[in-house]
Amino acid sequence: MSITTFNCNGVRSAARKGFFDWLEQHAPDVVCLQETRAHEAQLREGPFFPENYHCHYYDAEKKGYAGVAIYSRQKPDRVIKGLGWDFADREGRFIQADFGNLSVISLYMPSGSSGEVRQAVKFRFLDLFMQHLQALRTDGRDYVICADWNMCHKEIDLRNWRANRKNPGFLPEERAWLDQLYDELGFVDAFRLVNKSEGQYSWWSNRGQARAKNVGWRLDYHVISPALAPAVASATIYTDAYFSDHAPVTLSLLQQKDPLEEAIS
């Protein structure tokens, strides 16, 4: 089973840059998009409901802003849109698809990079989402949370970590939140189970030839329930073509491993 997460920085823009051609060629089982930047009614013409996928969008109220989506080859048993927090749901930041005992989430974390007000929004989201994650760990389901987390955890996850220790995305408070996510709640960064190499980034600034020089951040990753860790086969970042300032990241899970067998049979 393959699950791709991708901040498309505008799904219409990514389409013009060839993303849907890539999707047809690589054919992951599930695709989680963030920052779709369109209302579903604007996507009726074009490739935005690809054949052989069940497509679900959750839009921000504001046009051209945020939004998430999930495409899946298997029809979900249930789709959940939003978290019940008005300040977050107005921005279309969370969608969940359930398949048997497996839930796949597409999440677009607030950034905080535009100033103190938005950083405060991010901290509020983090506080509430940690409570939500604590509930998920006790509900008996298995989760793959695909997200632009807008945070890096370790120094290996961004090139210029020294210069960014006081910047949103690598603040001590954000890194401590990720410590709690992994060390206390037990969720797992699937990518680092199978790829511990340096220079593995999924976002690059559009300034200063950052992408050409691979001066990036690993912001996009799959956070999984610990029960799924033995099923992780590979995790790769696709950098051969540029569909966005982010790159698609694909997680492959071994189908024969429980508890995925029921969900994807």
N, C-alpha and C positions, 0 to 999 in steps of 0.2 A: 504494500500500500504506500503510495507516495502523496505527500501533502506539501504544497508550495505556499509560502507566504510572500507577499509582495506589496510594498507601498508603491502604488503606481503613479503617485503625484499627478492625479487626473487621469481617469480611465480613458477618456477620449484622446488625450495627448499620448498615452501609452499605445493606444490602438494605431495612431498615425506613425508611431515609431516601430511597429511590427510586433507588439506583444502578443496579439492573438494568433499570428502566424507561428510564433514560438510555442504558444499554448497547444496549438493543433499538433505540432511536431513532437512535443515532449509529453503531452497527455497525462498530467498528474491526475490522481484519483480525486483529490480535493484541492481547491484553490481558494486561498484567503486573501482578499484584497483590502488594503487600507488607503485612505485618502482618495476615494473615487471622484470626489469633487463634481458630482452631477446628481440631479434628481432622476429617478428611474424613468419618468416620463420623457426625459431628454434622450434616452438610450434605446428607444424603440426601433430606430433605424441604425443598421451597422452590425458589428460583430459582438455586441455586448451581452447576448444570450447565446453563447456558443452551443452548437449542436452536440448532443450526447451529454449535456450537463443540465442539472437542475440549478437554477440561478436565483439567488435571493440577495436583494440589496436592502441596506438600511441607511437612509439618507439623512444628512444634516438639514435642519430647517433652512439655513442660509444657502442659497445657490452658490455653486463653485467652491464649496468648503467641506473638508473632512469627508465623512461617509465611509462605510465598510460594506463588504459583500462576501458571500461564500458561493462557490460553484462546486457541485459534487456530481460524480457519475451515478452514485446510488442516491435514490430519493430519501431525504431525511425523514425520520419518524416524527420529528418536531423541529421547528425553528423558533428561537427566542430572539426578539429584537429589543435591545435596550436593557438597562440595569435597574430602571425605576428611579433614577436620580435625574431630576429635570435638567440640571445644568449640564449633565453629560449627554443625556438622551437627545437634547436639542441639537447636539453636534454629531449625532450618529456615530458613536464610538464603539459599539459592541453588538455582535451578532453571534449566535450559537446554533449549531446544527447537531442534532442527536441521531446516532446510528446505533441501534442496540444499546449496549452499555458504554459506548464510546461517544464522547462529545468533542466536537471541534469548534473552537472559538476564533473569530477574527476580531482583533482589538486594535484600536488606534489610540495610544496613550497621548494625553496632552503634552505639549512640548515644553513650555516654560521659557523658551529662548527669546521671546519677544518682550519680556520685561517682568517686573515684580508681580504685577496683577495676574498674569498668566501662570507664573511659577506658583503663586498661591492656589490657583485653580488646580494645578498639577498635584500639589501636596494634598489638597482636599480629596482629589480623585484617588491618590495612592492610599490614603487612610481608609476610605470606604472600600476600595478594591481589595485591600488586605483582609478586611472582614469578610468580603465575598469569597475570597480564596480559602479562608479558613473553613467556611461552610462547605465549599466544594470538596475539601479533603476528607470530609466525614460523611458524604452523601452516597458513597458506594460506587460512584461512576469513575470512569477513567477519562482524562482530559488531555487534549493537545491544544494549547493556547498559542495561536499564531498571531504575532503582533509586531508592529513598529512600537517598541517599548520606549523609544526616545530616551534611553539610558544605556550606559555601559557599566558593566560590573567590575571588571578587572583591568589592570593596566594593559594587558595583552589585547584588549578589545578596542583600542583606539591608538592611532599612531602618536599623536602629540598629547599624551596623557599628562605630562608635567604642566603644560601650559593651560590645561583645561580643568584643573582640580577645583577651581572656583566658578566654573561655568555650568549652566544647566546641561544635564545629560551625564555629568560626572561629578556632581556634588556629593559631599560626604553623606548627606541625608538620603540621597537616592541610592547610593551604593549600600548603605546600611539597610534600606528597604529590600534590596535584592539579596543581601545576606539573610534576612529574615525569610524571604521567599524560599530560598534553597536550604538553608541550614536548620531552620525551625519548622517550616511547613513541610519540607521534604520534596518540593517540586524539583525538577531536573532540567538543566539547560542541555537539550538533546544534542546540539551541535558539538559541545565540548566533550561529550562522551566519546566521539569518534574522530574529532578533529581538534587537536591541541596546538596547531601550528600558529605562528605569528603571521601578521599581515592579512588576516581573514576579515575583510570588512564588507559591509553591505550598503553603506551610504557614504557619499563624498560631496563636499561642497562644490558648487559650480564655479568657485573662484580659485585662482592661482594654480590651475592645472592639477587640482587635487586628485582627480581620478587617474590621470595619466601617471602621476607620481605615487599613486596608491596611498595617499594621505587621507585615511578614512576612519570610520567608526563602524563597529558591528552593533547596529541598533535593532535589527530584525531577526527574531529567532523564535524557535518552538520551545515552549516550556511545557513539560509533560509530567503526568502523574508518575510516581516512582515505579508503579507496577508495569509501566510500558518500557522502562529502561532496557530490559533484556531484549526487546524487539527492535531496538534501533540498529539499523544496518549501515546507513550512511547519511551524511548531511553535506550538501554542496551549495555554494554560492555561484550563480551564473553571471559571468562577467564578459562573455564574448560579444554581447551586444548591449546597447544602452537604451532601455525603454523608459528610464526615469532617473532621478538622482539616487534612487535606491536600486538594488539588484534583487531578483527573485532568489529565494532560499528554499531548497527542497529537502525535505526529510523523507527517508525511506524506512518503512517498518516491515519487518518480516511477518508475512501473513499467517504462518503456521503457529506463531506464538500466541498463547493466551495472554490477555483477554480480547485480542483483536479478532479472533476467529469468528465469533458470533456476529460481530459488527460488520464484517466485510464479506461474509460468505454469501 
